[in-house]
Every structure is written in C-alpha cells, then in structure tokens.
Amino acid sequence: MAGCFKEDEPKAIIAEKDLQTFATPEGSESFIIQKGEVCTAGKKKIEKQYQYMEVVCPGKGHAWVITGDPYRYMQ
C-alpha cells in the first residue's frame, strides 16, 4: 500500500491518556507516553491505512503514534 509523506513544523503535544508508541510506523511497540506527559511532535507524518505522527519524548526518545490517538496540541 502506497503512502504519502508530509513534513510539518514541530509542535508540543500533551497526552490526554496513556498512549502506546511504535518504533516504526506499523512496527513493534516502543514505549508508553503517560497521561499528561508532554512530547514534541516531529516533522514527519506517514499517511497509510492508519496515519502515524513522529514524536520525540524527553528521556524516552523517538517513536511514532497513531494520528487521532487522545492527545492535543499545546498552545
């Protein structure tokens, strides 16, 4: 299945509940972003059957979350 690649400006996100991250899009599980934890949304997004967004979390590293998971962008 072909996908699209987009780059956006980095933004901070805050988890509204515990979020599972993935090492790669559609890859193995990586770590949990705890409810209330703040991470930086990366510049990369992958749009396939599920849409994935890159995140970087302090002390945890780089991973991917499914777009639409319960997080919100911080103002």
N, C-alpha and C positions, 0 to 999 in steps of 0.2 A: 504494500500500500504506500503510495507516494505521500509525502508530507510537505508542508511549507515551513520555511524558516523565517522568523522575524526577529529584529533587534529593537528593543525599546530602551528608554532611559531607566537607569536603576531607581527603584523606589523602595521605601521601607514597608514591610508588611507586618501585621500582628496576627497571630493565630487566635481564632475565636474558640477553638477546641483543639485537642491533641491531633496533630497531622502526621501521617506517615509520609516519609520522603523515600525517594528511589535513587539508587546510584547512577542510573541512566534512564532515559525515557523508556518505559515498558520493561525496565530492568529489575534487579533484585532490590529488596527493601534496604534502606540505608540507616536512617535514624528517625526519631520522633521529635517534632517541634512541639514543645509543650504549650498548652493554652496560655496566652498572654505573652509568650516569647516573641521578640522582635527579630526579624531577619531582613536581609536586603534581597529584593527581587533582582535577579540578574538581568542582563540584556537579552538573553536568548529565550525564545519560546518555540516549541515544536507543536505543530498542529497536525494531528493524525486522527484516528478514531477517538482517542482521548487527547486533550490538549495538555501539554506539560509546560511548566514555567521553571526556569532555573532559579535557585535560591542559594544564598550564602549566609550561614548562621554562625555567629561568634562562638568559638570553642568547639564547633561541631563540623564545620566545613561546607563543602559544595554538594548540592543534591538537586533533585527535581521534585516538584509537587504537581498534582493534577489541578489544572485550572478549574475553578469552581468549588474547590475544597473550601471549608469555612475559615477564610482569612479575609482581612480587609487591608486596604492601603492606608497608611498613616498620612495625615495632613501635615 
